Amino acid sequence: MLCPNCGMEVEEQEQTCLLCGYLFENPVVNTESEPILENNLETESNSSTTMTTHMSTSTPFKRRSKLPIVIGILAILVAVLLVLVVMLLLKQENTATNPAKTVSIATETTTLTEEAATTEENITEIDSLSMPILGEFLLDESADSTTYYIEWEAVEGADGYEINVDTIDSCGEGDNSLSVTTEPKFTTSSNYLVTVTIEVRAYCKTGQEKKYSNWSEAQTITLNEPSDEDTAYADVYRDVLNSYSREMTLAYDCYYLCDLNHDGIKELLYQFGTCEADCMIDVYTIENGSEKFAGSISGFSCWVVTDGVNYFTDMTHTGSQIISKIIFDGDSVTTETFAEYDCSTTDYHDFGEGVNCYNGTDYSGLA
């Protein structure tokens, strides 16, 4: 039969509906031979059990209302909509009350455009930078005789100049350097025979970049060229230099030409040694057209200098400086201490002017 409450099919002998717990009004009486009392008790027990089962099992089948969920979703949508409306109103208010902001943006754009135009004009000017035109090397009379300078007219629109310098020493060894100056002038000096060649170009700065003119024509000068006096005894002194063995590597191998006793004949001072400890200076002069050995002096950590009249060795080593005067009487050579300085906590003293020095295998000082 069917339950009149939920429509579930149940057995006819059931007293209640197993699904909804409905109590049937006319339950079917069991006709078995058990005592009626017993049967009634059993029925009541079954009914109670069935109702309990119904109460425990019927709960999952209850349908909960979806109204709270719907209300929550609507509330969220309304809140989002309100936030969007407020943001829109604030934006409109800022635009209406701050017109200067819009104007400043336009002004900034105009300024940038003007700057860009100015940069283009500068680039045009930079591209037309003139090439520097160099003068000649001149002796700097305010300095020693080995200092020369060269100048050029300032280039219009230039911020400075790059100077490319090539040097070649008496042994044919070269060097290259690049320097920058804001003055249209270059100065060079040396105590050795050296050939200097320079080129100059102007530049102008544009932001982080530089624009350059073309390189100028090169100018060359040779410093410390030997004089006629230096070459008078070239063959004699060349033979002297060739007589020294160079089978061992020499740390010192150079020579000077100095008129030690002012008799018009320049003496040859040859400095040689494998290290500072064994470095010596052998002195030669000319007598009757031939070389004459005048003796040896210490060449330890020194070079030859002059005060314009006399000649000295200037020794500097580990904070000690000793100036020794070279004395030549036409026959033999000696030295005597002229000045001594403790330079352990100070710089070495500048004393005199360095005498031109040539590599021992370079005879250009004699040629």
Contacts in CASP RR format, 6 or more apart in sequence:
PFRMAT RR
TARGET T0000
AUTHOR 0000-0000-0000
METHOD contacts of the structure
MODEL  1
MLCPNCGMEVEEQEQTCLLCGYLFENPVVNTESEPILENNLETESNSSTT
MTTHMSTSTPFKRRSKLPIVIGILAILVAVLLVLVVMLLLKQENTATNPA
KTVSIATETTTLTEEAATTEENITEIDSLSMPILGEFLLDESADSTTYYI
EWEAVEGADGYEINVDTIDSCGEGDNSLSVTTEPKFTTSSNYLVTVTIEV
RAYCKTGQEKKYSNWSEAQTITLNEPSDEDTAYADVYRDVLNSYSREMTL
AYDCYYLCDLNHDGIKELLYQFGTCEADCMIDVYTIENGSEKFAGSISGF
SCWVVTDGVNYFTDMTHTGSQIISKIIFDGDSVTTETFAEYDCSTTDYHD
FGEGVNCYNGTDYSGLA
1 9 0 8 1.000
1 10 0 8 1.000
1 11 0 8 1.000
1 12 0 8 1.000
2 8 0 8 1.000
2 9 0 8 1.000
2 10 0 8 1.000
3 9 0 8 1.000
3 10 0 8 1.000
3 17 0 8 1.000
3 19 0 8 1.000
3 20 0 8 1.000
3 22 0 8 1.000
4 22 0 8 1.000
5 17 0 8 1.000
5 20 0 8 1.000
5 21 0 8 1.000
5 22 0 8 1.000
6 17 0 8 1.000
6 19 0 8 1.000
6 20 0 8 1.000
6 22 0 8 1.000
8 17 0 8 1.000
8 18 0 8 1.000
8 19 0 8 1.000
8 20 0 8 1.000
10 17 0 8 1.000
10 18 0 8 1.000
12 28 0 8 1.000
13 27 0 8 1.000
13 28 0 8 1.000
13 30 0 8 1.000
14 24 0 8 1.000
14 27 0 8 1.000
14 50 0 8 1.000
15 23 0 8 1.000
15 24 0 8 1.000
15 27 0 8 1.000
15 43 0 8 1.000
15 46 0 8 1.000
15 47 0 8 1.000
15 50 0 8 1.000
16 22 0 8 1.000
16 23 0 8 1.000
16 24 0 8 1.000
16 47 0 8 1.000
16 50 0 8 1.000
16 51 0 8 1.000
16 54 0 8 1.000
17 24 0 8 1.000
17 54 0 8 1.000
18 50 0 8 1.000
18 53 0 8 1.000
18 54 0 8 1.000
19 54 0 8 1.000
19 58 0 8 1.000
20 54 0 8 1.000
20 58 0 8 1.000
21 50 0 8 1.000
21 51 0 8 1.000
21 54 0 8 1.000
21 58 0 8 1.000
23 47 0 8 1.000
27 43 0 8 1.000
30 39 0 8 1.000
32 39 0 8 1.000
34 42 0 8 1.000
95 102 0 8 1.000
119 206 0 8 1.000
122 204 0 8 1.000
122 206 0 8 1.000
123 206 0 8 1.000
123 211 0 8 1.000
125 157 0 8 1.000
125 204 0 8 1.000
126 157 0 8 1.000
126 204 0 8 1.000
126 206 0 8 1.000
126 211 0 8 1.000
127 211 0 8 1.000
129 155 0 8 1.000
129 157 0 8 1.000
129 158 0 8 1.000
129 202 0 8 1.000
129 203 0 8 1.000
129 204 0 8 1.000
129 211 0 8 1.000
129 212 0 8 1.000
129 213 0 8 1.000
130 155 0 8 1.000
130 156 0 8 1.000
130 202 0 8 1.000
130 213 0 8 1.000
131 155 0 8 1.000
131 201 0 8 1.000
131 202 0 8 1.000
131 213 0 8 1.000
131 214 0 8 1.000
131 215 0 8 1.000
131 216 0 8 1.000
132 152 0 8 1.000
132 153 0 8 1.000
132 155 0 8 1.000
132 161 0 8 1.000
132 184 0 8 1.000
132 200 0 8 1.000
132 201 0 8 1.000
132 202 0 8 1.000
132 213 0 8 1.000
132 216 0 8 1.000
133 152 0 8 1.000
133 153 0 8 1.000
133 216 0 8 1.000
133 217 0 8 1.000
134 150 0 8 1.000
134 151 0 8 1.000
134 152 0 8 1.000
134 198 0 8 1.000
134 200 0 8 1.000
134 216 0 8 1.000
134 217 0 8 1.000
134 219 0 8 1.000
135 150 0 8 1.000
135 151 0 8 1.000
135 152 0 8 1.000
135 219 0 8 1.000
136 150 0 8 1.000
136 219 0 8 1.000
137 148 0 8 1.000
137 149 0 8 1.000
137 150 0 8 1.000
137 219 0 8 1.000
137 221 0 8 1.000
138 148 0 8 1.000
138 149 0 8 1.000
138 150 0 8 1.000
139 145 0 8 1.000
139 147 0 8 1.000
139 148 0 8 1.000
140 147 0 8 1.000
140 148 0 8 1.000
140 149 0 8 1.000
140 187 0 8 1.000
140 189 0 8 1.000
143 189 0 8 1.000
144 189 0 8 1.000
144 353 0 8 1.000
146 189 0 8 1.000
146 190 0 8 1.000
146 191 0 8 1.000
146 223 0 8 1.000
146 224 0 8 1.000
146 356 0 8 1.000
147 187 0 8 1.000
147 188 0 8 1.000
147 189 0 8 1.000
148 187 0 8 1.000
148 188 0 8 1.000
148 189 0 8 1.000
148 221 0 8 1.000
148 223 0 8 1.000
149 185 0 8 1.000
149 186 0 8 1.000
149 187 0 8 1.000
149 188 0 8 1.000
150 185 0 8 1.000
150 186 0 8 1.000
150 198 0 8 1.000
150 219 0 8 1.000
150 221 0 8 1.000
151 184 0 8 1.000
151 185 0 8 1.000
151 186 0 8 1.000
152 184 0 8 1.000
152 185 0 8 1.000
152 200 0 8 1.000
152 216 0 8 1.000
153 184 0 8 1.000
154 184 0 8 1.000
155 161 0 8 1.000
155 184 0 8 1.000
155 202 0 8 1.000
155 213 0 8 1.000
157 202 0 8 1.000
157 204 0 8 1.000
158 202 0 8 1.000
158 203 0 8 1.000
158 204 0 8 1.000
158 213 0 8 1.000
159 182 0 8 1.000
159 203 0 8 1.000
159 204 0 8 1.000
159 205 0 8 1.000
160 180 0 8 1.000
160 181 0 8 1.000
160 182 0 8 1.000
160 202 0 8 1.000
160 203 0 8 1.000
160 204 0 8 1.000
161 180 0 8 1.000
161 181 0 8 1.000
161 182 0 8 1.000
161 184 0 8 1.000
161 200 0 8 1.000
161 201 0 8 1.000
161 202 0 8 1.000
161 203 0 8 1.000
162 178 0 8 1.000
162 179 0 8 1.000
162 180 0 8 1.000
162 200 0 8 1.000
162 201 0 8 1.000
162 203 0 8 1.000
162 212 0 8 1.000
163 178 0 8 1.000
163 179 0 8 1.000
163 180 0 8 1.000
163 181 0 8 1.000
163 186 0 8 1.000
163 198 0 8 1.000
163 199 0 8 1.000
163 200 0 8 1.000
164 176 0 8 1.000
164 177 0 8 1.000
164 178 0 8 1.000
164 198 0 8 1.000
164 199 0 8 1.000
164 200 0 8 1.000
164 215 0 8 1.000
165 176 0 8 1.000
165 177 0 8 1.000
165 178 0 8 1.000
165 179 0 8 1.000
165 186 0 8 1.000
165 188 0 8 1.000
165 196 0 8 1.000
165 197 0 8 1.000
165 198 0 8 1.000
166 174 0 8 1.000
166 175 0 8 1.000
166 176 0 8 1.000
166 196 0 8 1.000
166 197 0 8 1.000
166 198 0 8 1.000
167 174 0 8 1.000
167 175 0 8 1.000
167 176 0 8 1.000
167 177 0 8 1.000
167 194 0 8 1.000
167 195 0 8 1.000
167 196 0 8 1.000
167 197 0 8 1.000
168 174 0 8 1.000
168 194 0 8 1.000
168 195 0 8 1.000
169 192 0 8 1.000
169 193 0 8 1.000
169 194 0 8 1.000
169 359 0 8 1.000
170 192 0 8 1.000
170 193 0 8 1.000
170 194 0 8 1.000
170 358 0 8 1.000
170 359 0 8 1.000
170 362 0 8 1.000
170 364 0 8 1.000
170 365 0 8 1.000
171 359 0 8 1.000
171 361 0 8 1.000
171 362 0 8 1.000
186 198 0 8 1.000
186 200 0 8 1.000
188 196 0 8 1.000
188 221 0 8 1.000
188 223 0 8 1.000
189 223 0 8 1.000
190 196 0 8 1.000
190 223 0 8 1.000
190 224 0 8 1.000
191 224 0 8 1.000
191 353 0 8 1.000
191 354 0 8 1.000
191 355 0 8 1.000
191 356 0 8 1.000
191 357 0 8 1.000
192 223 0 8 1.000
192 224 0 8 1.000
192 356 0 8 1.000
192 357 0 8 1.000
192 358 0 8 1.000
193 222 0 8 1.000
193 223 0 8 1.000
193 224 0 8 1.000
193 225 0 8 1.000
193 226 0 8 1.000
193 356 0 8 1.000
193 358 0 8 1.000
193 362 0 8 1.000
193 364 0 8 1.000
193 365 0 8 1.000
194 222 0 8 1.000
194 223 0 8 1.000
194 224 0 8 1.000
195 220 0 8 1.000
195 221 0 8 1.000
195 222 0 8 1.000
195 223 0 8 1.000
196 220 0 8 1.000
196 221 0 8 1.000
196 222 0 8 1.000
196 223 0 8 1.000
197 218 0 8 1.000
197 219 0 8 1.000
197 220 0 8 1.000
198 218 0 8 1.000
198 219 0 8 1.000
199 215 0 8 1.000
199 216 0 8 1.000
199 217 0 8 1.000
199 218 0 8 1.000
200 215 0 8 1.000
200 216 0 8 1.000
201 212 0 8 1.000
201 213 0 8 1.000
201 214 0 8 1.000
201 215 0 8 1.000
201 216 0 8 1.000
202 212 0 8 1.000
202 213 0 8 1.000
203 210 0 8 1.000
203 211 0 8 1.000
203 212 0 8 1.000
203 213 0 8 1.000
204 210 0 8 1.000
204 211 0 8 1.000
224 356 0 8 1.000
226 257 0 8 1.000
226 364 0 8 1.000
226 365 0 8 1.000
226 366 0 8 1.000
226 367 0 8 1.000
229 264 0 8 1.000
229 266 0 8 1.000
230 257 0 8 1.000
230 266 0 8 1.000
230 365 0 8 1.000
230 366 0 8 1.000
231 365 0 8 1.000
231 366 0 8 1.000
231 367 0 8 1.000
233 265 0 8 1.000
233 266 0 8 1.000
233 286 0 8 1.000
233 289 0 8 1.000
233 366 0 8 1.000
234 363 0 8 1.000
234 366 0 8 1.000
234 367 0 8 1.000
236 286 0 8 1.000
236 289 0 8 1.000
236 290 0 8 1.000
236 291 0 8 1.000
237 255 0 8 1.000
237 257 0 8 1.000
237 268 0 8 1.000
237 284 0 8 1.000
237 291 0 8 1.000
237 366 0 8 1.000
238 363 0 8 1.000
238 366 0 8 1.000
239 291 0 8 1.000
240 268 0 8 1.000
240 270 0 8 1.000
240 284 0 8 1.000
240 291 0 8 1.000
241 255 0 8 1.000
241 268 0 8 1.000
241 270 0 8 1.000
241 360 0 8 1.000
241 361 0 8 1.000
241 363 0 8 1.000
244 270 0 8 1.000
244 272 0 8 1.000
246 253 0 8 1.000
246 361 0 8 1.000
248 274 0 8 1.000
249 274 0 8 1.000
250 272 0 8 1.000
250 273 0 8 1.000
250 274 0 8 1.000
251 273 0 8 1.000
251 274 0 8 1.000
251 275 0 8 1.000
251 276 0 8 1.000
251 279 0 8 1.000
252 271 0 8 1.000
252 272 0 8 1.000
252 273 0 8 1.000
252 279 0 8 1.000
252 299 0 8 1.000
253 271 0 8 1.000
253 272 0 8 1.000
253 273 0 8 1.000
253 359 0 8 1.000
253 360 0 8 1.000
253 361 0 8 1.000
254 270 0 8 1.000
254 271 0 8 1.000
254 357 0 8 1.000
254 358 0 8 1.000
254 359 0 8 1.000
254 360 0 8 1.000
255 268 0 8 1.000
255 269 0 8 1.000
255 270 0 8 1.000
255 271 0 8 1.000
255 357 0 8 1.000
255 358 0 8 1.000
255 360 0 8 1.000
256 268 0 8 1.000
256 269 0 8 1.000
256 271 0 8 1.000
256 304 0 8 1.000
256 355 0 8 1.000
256 356 0 8 1.000
256 357 0 8 1.000
256 358 0 8 1.000
257 266 0 8 1.000
257 267 0 8 1.000
257 268 0 8 1.000
257 269 0 8 1.000
257 355 0 8 1.000
257 356 0 8 1.000
257 365 0 8 1.000
257 366 0 8 1.000
258 266 0 8 1.000
258 267 0 8 1.000
258 269 0 8 1.000
258 304 0 8 1.000
258 306 0 8 1.000
258 311 0 8 1.000
258 326 0 8 1.000
258 355 0 8 1.000
259 265 0 8 1.000
259 266 0 8 1.000
259 267 0 8 1.000
260 267 0 8 1.000
260 283 0 8 1.000
260 311 0 8 1.000
260 326 0 8 1.000
260 327 0 8 1.000
260 328 0 8 1.000
260 330 0 8 1.000
260 333 0 8 1.000
261 267 0 8 1.000
261 328 0 8 1.000
261 329 0 8 1.000
261 330 0 8 1.000
263 330 0 8 1.000
265 285 0 8 1.000
265 286 0 8 1.000
267 283 0 8 1.000
267 284 0 8 1.000
267 285 0 8 1.000
267 294 0 8 1.000
267 328 0 8 1.000
267 333 0 8 1.000
268 283 0 8 1.000
268 284 0 8 1.000
268 285 0 8 1.000
268 291 0 8 1.000
269 281 0 8 1.000
269 282 0 8 1.000
269 283 0 8 1.000
269 304 0 8 1.000
270 281 0 8 1.000
270 282 0 8 1.000
270 283 0 8 1.000
270 284 0 8 1.000
270 360 0 8 1.000
271 279 0 8 1.000
271 280 0 8 1.000
271 281 0 8 1.000
271 299 0 8 1.000
271 304 0 8 1.000
272 279 0 8 1.000
272 280 0 8 1.000
272 282 0 8 1.000
273 279 0 8 1.000
273 280 0 8 1.000
276 300 0 8 1.000
276 301 0 8 1.000
276 317 0 8 1.000
277 300 0 8 1.000
279 298 0 8 1.000
279 299 0 8 1.000
279 300 0 8 1.000
279 301 0 8 1.000
280 296 0 8 1.000
280 297 0 8 1.000
280 298 0 8 1.000
280 299 0 8 1.000
281 296 0 8 1.000
281 297 0 8 1.000
281 298 0 8 1.000
281 299 0 8 1.000
281 304 0 8 1.000
281 313 0 8 1.000
282 293 0 8 1.000
282 295 0 8 1.000
282 296 0 8 1.000
283 293 0 8 1.000
283 294 0 8 1.000
283 295 0 8 1.000
283 296 0 8 1.000
283 297 0 8 1.000
283 328 0 8 1.000
283 333 0 8 1.000
284 291 0 8 1.000
284 292 0 8 1.000
284 293 0 8 1.000
284 294 0 8 1.000
285 291 0 8 1.000
285 292 0 8 1.000
285 294 0 8 1.000
285 328 0 8 1.000
285 330 0 8 1.000
286 292 0 8 1.000
294 328 0 8 1.000
294 330 0 8 1.000
294 331 0 8 1.000
294 332 0 8 1.000
294 333 0 8 1.000
295 332 0 8 1.000
295 333 0 8 1.000
296 333 0 8 1.000
297 313 0 8 1.000
297 324 0 8 1.000
297 326 0 8 1.000
297 333 0 8 1.000
297 334 0 8 1.000
297 335 0 8 1.000
298 313 0 8 1.000
298 315 0 8 1.000
298 324 0 8 1.000
298 335 0 8 1.000
299 313 0 8 1.000
299 315 0 8 1.000
300 315 0 8 1.000
300 317 0 8 1.000
301 315 0 8 1.000
301 316 0 8 1.000
301 317 0 8 1.000
302 313 0 8 1.000
302 314 0 8 1.000
302 315 0 8 1.000
302 316 0 8 1.000
302 324 0 8 1.000
303 313 0 8 1.000
303 314 0 8 1.000
303 354 0 8 1.000
303 355 0 8 1.000
303 357 0 8 1.000
304 311 0 8 1.000
304 312 0 8 1.000
304 313 0 8 1.000
304 314 0 8 1.000
304 326 0 8 1.000
304 354 0 8 1.000
304 355 0 8 1.000
304 357 0 8 1.000
305 311 0 8 1.000
305 312 0 8 1.000
305 313 0 8 1.000
305 314 0 8 1.000
305 351 0 8 1.000
305 352 0 8 1.000
305 353 0 8 1.000
305 354 0 8 1.000
305 355 0 8 1.000
306 312 0 8 1.000
306 352 0 8 1.000
306 353 0 8 1.000
306 354 0 8 1.000
306 355 0 8 1.000
307 351 0 8 1.000
307 352 0 8 1.000
307 353 0 8 1.000
308 352 0 8 1.000
308 353 0 8 1.000
310 325 0 8 1.000
310 326 0 8 1.000
311 325 0 8 1.000
311 326 0 8 1.000
311 355 0 8 1.000
312 323 0 8 1.000
312 324 0 8 1.000
312 325 0 8 1.000
312 326 0 8 1.000
312 338 0 8 1.000
312 351 0 8 1.000
312 352 0 8 1.000
313 323 0 8 1.000
313 324 0 8 1.000
313 326 0 8 1.000
313 335 0 8 1.000
314 321 0 8 1.000
314 323 0 8 1.000
314 351 0 8 1.000
314 352 0 8 1.000
315 321 0 8 1.000
315 322 0 8 1.000
315 323 0 8 1.000
315 324 0 8 1.000
316 343 0 8 1.000
316 348 0 8 1.000
319 342 0 8 1.000
319 343 0 8 1.000
319 344 0 8 1.000
319 348 0 8 1.000
320 340 0 8 1.000
320 341 0 8 1.000
320 342 0 8 1.000
320 343 0 8 1.000
320 344 0 8 1.000
321 340 0 8 1.000
321 341 0 8 1.000
321 343 0 8 1.000
321 348 0 8 1.000
321 349 0 8 1.000
322 337 0 8 1.000
322 339 0 8 1.000
322 340 0 8 1.000
322 341 0 8 1.000
323 337 0 8 1.000
323 338 0 8 1.000
323 339 0 8 1.000
323 340 0 8 1.000
323 351 0 8 1.000
324 335 0 8 1.000
324 336 0 8 1.000
324 337 0 8 1.000
324 338 0 8 1.000
325 335 0 8 1.000
325 336 0 8 1.000
325 337 0 8 1.000
325 338 0 8 1.000
326 333 0 8 1.000
326 335 0 8 1.000
327 333 0 8 1.000
327 334 0 8 1.000
327 335 0 8 1.000
327 336 0 8 1.000
339 349 0 8 1.000
339 351 0 8 1.000
341 348 0 8 1.000
341 349 0 8 1.000
343 349 0 8 1.000
356 365 0 8 1.000
358 364 0 8 1.000
358 365 0 8 1.000
END
